[in-house]
Amino acid sequence: MQIGKRIVHCKYVIQGVTEDGRKFRPSDWIDRISSMGASFGESHRLVYSDLLHPELYEGQKCLIIDTELEIKNPNMYQYVMNFVQSNGLKMTQVCDVDEEKLGS
């Protein structure tokens, strides 16, 4: 996303709680969804995609979705967004300005 001359990079942070504050079950849902975009690396271990992965955010395990997923894998993006909406999960958008890509 570009705002003026600033390049902004955004991600969605999806928490393991519903909008009304209940903990979402099953507790491993973040790993299950993250594994859908993962692959096996050379070490024969699961490697999560940079576009869809688990991460600690403010001390809580969350699902992180890079907005690039919508472009690179629209079906996966739509699946995750439908999952979030149908289960009423808390989602926040976090954006950073990429200083390296700023024009003069």
N, C-alpha and C positions, 0 to 999 in steps of 0.2 A: 504494500500500500504506500502511496506517495502523498504527503501532505506538504503543499508548497514545494520547496526544494528539498525537503527532508524525506528520506526513505525510512519507512516504519515497518518493522517486522513484528508480527503478532502471533500469539499462541493462545489456545484455550486451555484453561486449567479446570478439570472436572473433578470435583470432590466426591468422596464416597459417602456423602450424606444427601438426603433429599431436601427439597426446598423448605419442607416443614420441620427439618432438623433430625429426622430419623436416620440411623445408620443403615446404609443399603446393604442387602445380602443378595447373593453369597459374597463373603468377604474377599474372594479371589477374583472378582469380576474385572478388576483393572488388569491383572495379569492375563486373563483370558482374552480380553479385547486387544491388549498390546501384542499378544502372540500372533494375532491375525495378520499383522503387518511385519512380523519378524522373519528372520531367515537363520539358517544354521551357518555359522562362520567356519573358518578353517580349523578352529579348535574343536569343532563338532559341538559347539555350545550355541544356544539360542542368542541371537544378537537382535536387539530391538531396533526398529527404525527410528531415525531422528524425527520423523514426522508423527509418530504415534508410539508413545512409550510411558512407562511408569516413572514417577519422579517424586521426591519429597518436596513439598511446597508448603512453606510456613509450618514445618514440622509434621505435616500430614501426607500420607501416600496418596497421590492423585494421578489421574490420567492426563497426559499432556498431548495436545494435538496442535501441530504446526498448521497454520492456515494454508501452507503450500500443499497439504494433503488434498484439499478441495480441487486443486489444479492437476496434481499428479495421479491421484486415485479417487475420482469423484464418487465412485460406488462405495468405497470404504468410508469416505468422509460422510456420505449421506447415511450409511448404516449406523455409524457412531452417533451422529446428530439425532437420528430417530430414536436410538437407544436412550440417549440422555433425556430427550423430551418425553418419551413414553414412561420413563421411570421417575421423572421429576427431579433429576439430579442437579445440584448446584454447579453452575458453570460461570467462570469469570474469564474475560479476555484481558490478556496482558500484552502490552506492546512496548517495544524498545526502538529507539532511533539508532540506526546503524551508521555511526559516525564515519566509517571508512567509505561509505557509498555516497556521502554528501557531496553535492556539486558546489563549485565556487560561484 
